[in-house]
Amino acid sequence: MPTLPHPAHLARLARRTLLASIALALAPSAFAQGAYPNKPITLLVPFAAGSATDQLARALGQSITDQTKQPVVVENKGGASGMIAAQAAAKAAPDGYTVLITTNTTHAANEHLYKKLSYDPVKDFAPLGGLGKGGQVLVVPANAPYKSVGELVAFAKANPGKLSFGSGSSSSRIAGEMLKQLAGVDILHVPYKSNPLAITDLLGGQINLMITDVSTGVPQIKAGKLRALGYSTPKRSTQLPDVPTIAEAGVKGYDMGYWFAAYAPAHTPAPVVARLNQLLTTAVGSAAAKSFFEMSGSEPWTTTPQELAQFQAAETQKWGQVIKAAGITPE
């Protein structure tokens, strides 16, 4: 006859089994919080090197490396209005090692500009947090015949269809379309993969004007190669205090800013999302990021993941209304 285990032994065995089960249940969370990150993190940028988003990503990456002692790789995947990078981020492993540093272009405007996207701005991503907000500047070549927004509008009205504006992001494009709409002018749109590429053609005389992010435009303005005519938000830029807003220059109601935010692939574990939000929030306050904000005329803006999701939903609706009002047909 077999010997039955002693009741006390059974009780100890049950306790050990219960503790082991609890440890297994907690292991993923503990690993995510304790061990992450333990290898390089890639920051995907939807625009070319030198763009405002690229400059911000590099500033943030420097701070994340300082915080974690892990390398941060900034990878530029420009083109298709940010869709190439957004798709790559959406398909990346949801482990916290691929982060999309992007703007309203990919996560508020594109779904209204294109009939079909290669990614879903909501379902394919886990919001991490806001990073910054800013405005844009209307620039023309330094030798252009118009020296103010009023003179530019008058020239455009007298020469319908003869002027062209370039854009390398949805923010830049919609800013130009809003100018056309509110000023009542006919100006041809010329698309580019990024704003720096459009600036190159503007300097070369292939296009006549553009509304670009300040960090891309200011170096050329200060070098005397471009003339700044107006700023896109209701408040003047700290970088260009002498440049009037487009609204105060005569285009009533003009207001078109932009924002930066960070996203991970959908299904990234909650502890990793929380850790990335913490890292990015700290990075936004770093010396390198502060230098970027001062140089670009933008300002820091941090949120929780939940706040970013709510903000994105409101912005998507706003951009949809602007795009529809501008009469833009999805491509």
LINJOTA-V713642 format. One record per residue. RES is the residue in one small letter. SS is DSSP state (H for helix, E for strand, L for the rest). PHI is phi in whole degrees, -180 to 180 (999 if undefined). Layout:
RES;SS;PHI, RES;SS;PHI
//
This chain:
m;L;999, p;L;-67, t;L;-85, l;L;-77, p;L;-60, h;L;-67, p;H;-54, a;H;-66, h;H;-65, l;H;-61, a;H;-64, r;H;-65, l;H;-63, a;H;-64, r;H;-65, r;H;-64, t;H;-65, l;H;-64, l;H;-64, a;H;-64, s;H;-64, i;H;-64, a;H;-62, l;H;-64, a;H;-66, l;H;-86, a;H;-56, p;H;-59, s;H;-67, a;H;-63, f;H;-64, a;H;-62, q;H;-78, g;H;-86, a;H;-95, y;L;-89, p;L;-91, n;L;-124, k;L;-158, p;L;-59, i;E;-106, t;E;-103, l;E;-100, l;E;-86, v;E;-119, p;L;-77, f;L;-130, a;L;-69, a;L;-58, g;L;99, s;L;-71, a;H;-61, t;H;-63, d;H;-64, q;H;-64, l;H;-66, a;H;-59, r;H;-69, a;H;-67, l;H;-66, g;H;-61, q;H;-61, s;H;-69, i;H;-63, t;H;-63, d;H;-61, q;H;-76, t;H;-106, k;L;64, q;L;-108, p;L;-65, v;E;-122, v;E;-103, v;E;-96, e;E;-116, n;E;-89, k;L;-127, g;L;-77, g;L;112, a;H;55, s;H;54, g;H;86, m;H;-69, i;H;-64, a;H;-69, a;H;-62, q;H;-65, a;H;-62, a;H;-67, a;H;-62, k;H;-92, a;L;-71, a;L;-62, p;L;-81, d;L;-117, g;L;89, y;L;-101, t;E;-130, v;E;-127, l;E;-92, i;E;-101, t;E;-139, t;E;-137, n;H;-61, t;H;-56, t;H;-81, h;H;-116, a;H;-146, a;H;-95, n;H;-57, e;H;-66, h;H;-96, l;H;-99, y;L;-129, k;L;-67, k;L;-140, l;L;-102, s;L;-87, y;L;-154, d;L;-106, p;L;-61, v;L;-105, k;L;-68, d;L;-90, f;E;-136, a;E;-109, p;E;-60, l;E;-107, g;E;162, g;E;-72, l;E;-126, g;E;-174, k;E;-135, g;E;-164, g;L;-121, q;E;-126, v;E;-123, l;E;-83, v;E;-125, v;E;-137, p;E;-58, a;L;-61, n;L;-97, a;L;-65, p;L;-73, y;L;-101, k;L;-112, s;L;-152, v;H;-61, g;H;-61, e;H;-69, l;H;-64, v;H;-63, a;H;-63, f;H;-64, a;H;-64, k;H;-69, a;H;-79, n;L;-133, p;L;-59, g;L;80, k;L;-91, l;L;-93, s;E;-134, f;E;-125, g;E;-102, s;E;-153, g;L;-120, s;L;-157, s;H;-64, s;H;-59, s;H;-65, r;H;-66, i;H;-67, a;H;-61, g;H;-69, e;H;-66, m;H;-66, l;H;-61, k;H;-58, q;H;-66, l;H;-75, a;H;-89, g;L;69, v;L;-123, d;L;-108, i;L;-128, l;E;-76, h;E;-92, v;E;-123, p;E;-82, y;L;-133, k;L;-72, s;L;-157, n;H;-63, p;H;-58, l;H;-68, a;H;-66, i;H;-59, t;H;-58, d;H;-72, l;H;-65, l;H;-65, g;H;-86, g;L;86, q;L;-74, i;L;-129, n;L;-102, l;E;-162, m;E;-162, i;E;-115, t;E;-125, d;E;-63, v;H;-63, s;H;-65, t;H;-81, g;H;-86, v;H;-59, p;H;-57, q;H;-74, i;H;-67, k;H;-68, a;L;-80, g;L;80, k;L;-90, l;E;-125, r;E;-111, a;E;-88, l;E;-105, g;E;-167, y;E;-110, s;L;-85, t;L;-105, p;L;-65, k;L;-108, r;L;-63, s;L;-77, t;L;-68, q;L;-78, l;L;-131, p;L;-63, d;L;-88, v;L;-91, p;L;-68, t;E;-72, i;L;-62, a;L;-67, e;L;-73, a;L;-83, g;L;125, v;L;-95, k;L;-61, g;L;83, y;L;-74, d;L;-160, m;L;-147, g;L;-105, y;E;-148, w;E;-143, f;E;-111, a;E;-154, a;E;-119, y;E;-137, a;E;-111, p;E;-61, a;L;-57, h;L;74, t;L;-64, p;L;-55, a;H;-55, p;H;-62, v;H;-71, v;H;-59, a;H;-63, r;H;-66, l;H;-64, n;H;-60, q;H;-65, l;H;-62, l;H;-70, t;H;-62, t;H;-64, a;H;-64, v;H;-61, g;L;-91, s;L;-73, a;H;-62, a;H;-64, a;H;-69, k;H;-59, s;H;-62, f;H;-62, f;H;-62, e;H;-66, m;H;-68, s;H;-88, g;L;76, s;L;-98, e;E;-141, p;E;-66, w;L;-154, t;L;-117, t;L;-143, t;L;-80, p;H;-57, q;H;-67, e;H;-65, l;H;-65, a;H;-61, q;H;-68, f;H;-64, q;H;-59, a;H;-62, a;H;-68, e;H;-67, t;H;-60, q;H;-66, k;H;-62, w;H;-64, g;H;-61, q;H;-66, v;H;-64, i;H;-65, k;H;-65, a;H;-64, a;L;-77, g;L;74, i;L;-84, t;L;-90, p;L;-54, e;L;-83
//
